[in-house]
């Protein structure tokens, strides 16, 4: 892997700096506190070609990859501008449609979405299943005429009410009847305003411009033209969506942590107490230096995961490590920055504490760090060996007793 960014990659990464001159952190916070989607920012990024970064050029996209999308997202977050719509729309929806959609689906959905005329969201989470997607109960029943009736519910669906379409994860074969637990999943492209759908906003304490929703499906009519990929074989597509989601969280977390620390360093060099600037004291230097180290390590792992994804190589371990590392690092970065600002860090004027709720959210969602560590422990070879050794030692001790 070449750690040097190409000129194109530098341009993509630095795009956030130019966009922030017009749509800065203050603009984003005003939208977030009003729960109003930042339409002007989104439309500008669409006009500049970034909403369709991962969509094919033939359908209005840029035809680029996960690494470019990661750089774009991290560059925005470096300026305090995190937008979850890029995660659920540009990456988790437009990318899969470009890779697995029929010619008709690509022509129908991608050009308008890339241009910012329509928006997509992604619906997977269910209240009873939680992180155990295998237990999903939302079901699409095939009817005698070859169509489907969708029933069930989803929760914490970002931007449903403001989106035009959604990729909805369903079962078309129950878990009990499937040969394997990963079989029987189908992804449908669903009109969010279709008959039989009810969406209720979920009030959350985190200031975000995107609203969370609980969504109910009651005999929603779908046709074979709405299936993304093949019936009962949607888990592979789903898997391709989840690793990029982790990568995007890594990008946002690294960027927000960097944004907080940049503000803290500037403040520490200007704020004079006793005989000099507070930045001269190691009690402030060391926490910031440690946080900076953690942020840059998380950023590197995030880019590695994106690079592997673009090479069509396994990146599950790297994507999960990136998400976990960025979540922890961004919390430490904001905390160290808060301590640097003292009481001023909790004021609206300086806006440091406003960063904290979102980075803390990433420790829990879209997948909690405990489940991420479970994945690493079970699937990464070195840790599998370690776990087997621990279990063997315990068995020997119990035998001796």
Secondary structure, 3 states (H helix, E strand, C coil): CCCCCCHHHHHHHHHHHHHCCCCCHHHHHHHHHHCCCCHHHHHHHHHCCCCCCCCCHHHCCCCCCHHHHHHHHHHHHCCCCCCHHHHHHHHHHHHHHHHHCCHHHHHHHHHHHHCCCCCEEEECCCCCCCCCHHHCCCEEEECCCCCEEEEEEEEEEECCCCCCEEEEEEECCCCCCCCCCCCCEEEEEEECCCCCEEEEEECCCCCCCCCEEEEEEEEEEECHHHEECCCCECHHHHHHHHHHHHHHHHHHHHHHHHHHHHHHHHHHHHCEECCEEHHHCHHHHHHHHHHHHHHHHHHHHHHHHHHHHHCCCCCHHHHHHHHHHHHHHHHHHHHHHHHHHHHHHHCCCCCCHHHHHHHHHCCCCCCCHHHHHHHHHHHCHHHHHHHHHHHHHHHHHHHHC
